[in-house]
Amino acid sequence: MAASRPKLSDREFDAIVQQAMDRIPVEIRQHLNNMLITVQRRPTAEMLAEVGLGPDETLFGLYWGVPMTERSIIDPPLYPDTIYLFQEPLEQMCADREMLIEEIEITLVHELAHALGLSDAELDALGYA
């Protein structure tokens, strides 16, 4: 089964990310318009440490920014909010292309929820917990 796991070029992976984004309901997807979405091969040690994971633990995505619920009008963010997607862990976990698209969709919504300050209960209500 490991032989069928997707191993994609950057261009192919970007196309799958777009397919995953297109599947997200518009009322959620509209919030991605002000996000920078970037793909990296794998998370850095700093990113893993930021979320309390060790170097051998898996991370599919990461929201880097100031959640809406913690923002101040007086102190705007210095950097754009960014959602990182980590290609290698996602490919390693997914058995086929459809599973990869689904996992990227879930990861994007989960990271967007961090940005918006949504709770796990709210994510569950949207069908993404």
N, C-alpha and C positions, 0 to 999 in steps of 0.2 A: 504493500500500500504506500510506503514511503516514496516509491519511484513515481507515483502519479501526482505527488505534491507539486504545486506550481512553483516554478523558478523563472521569474520574469525579468525582462529588461526594464530599465527605468521608464521608457516610453509605454510599455505594456502595463506596468504597474500604475502609472499615472492615469491611463485609460480606465483601469479597474476602479481607481479611486473616484473618478468622475461618474462611473456607473453606480457606485455605492452612494455617492452624493445625490444622484438623480432619484434614488429610491426613498430618500428621506422625505417625509411629508413636508409640503411647502411651508407650513406654519412653524416648523422646526428649522428647516433648511434656510429660511430667510435670515436667521441669526448668524449663519456662516458667512454672509456677505462681508462682514466687517472683521473677519478672521483671516490670518495668514495660515494656510495649510501647507505644511512642508513634509516631505518624505525624507527620512534618513535610513540608512541600512540597518542601524541598531542604535539604541540609546547610549549616551555617554555615561561614564561612571558618575559624573555630577548629577545627571538626570535621575539615574537609579537611586542615588543617595537622597535626592530631594524628596522622593516618594517613599523612602524607607525600604528600598529593595537592595539586595546584595548583587554582586556582579554576575552571579549565575542564575538570577531570577528573571522571569519573563515580563516584559512590558510591551504592549501593543501600541499604545498612544500616550500622549502627555499634553495637558493644557499648560501653557506657560503664559502667565499674565495675572492681572488683578481681576478677580471675579466681580461682576456687576454689583453684587450685594456689599462689596467692600470698597467701592469707588467713592471718591469725593469729587465734587464739581471744582473744588479749589485746587486739587492736586491731580491733574489728568495723568494717565499712564505715560511713562517715558518711551516705551516700546510698544509696537503693535502686539495684540493678543495673538498667540500662535498655537496651533494644534499640530503637534508632531505625530506622524505615523511612522512606525518602525517596520520596514519591509521584511527583513529576515525573520523576525519572530512571527509575524503574521503568516508568511509563506510556510514556515516550519509547522505551524499549528493547523493549517488548513489542507484538507485532503484534495480539494479540487477548486476550480475557478469560482463556482457558485458559492462555495463555503467562504472563500476569500472575500468576495464581494459582500456577503452578509456580515462577516466579522469586521470589515472596514466600516460598514454602515453603523454597526453597533458601537464600534470604537469612536467614530466621529461624534455620534449622539452623546455618548458617555462623556467625552471630553468637552463638548459644547455645554453639557449640563453643569460641569465644573465652572465654566465661564459665566453661566447665567445664575449660578447659585441654586440650582434645582436639587431637591432631595431625592433619595433613592425611591421614596414612595411616589413622587411625581414622575420619575423615570419609569417606574413600574406601571403607572397609570397610562403612560404613553406606549407601553409595550416594549420597553428597552432595558429593563432591569435584569 
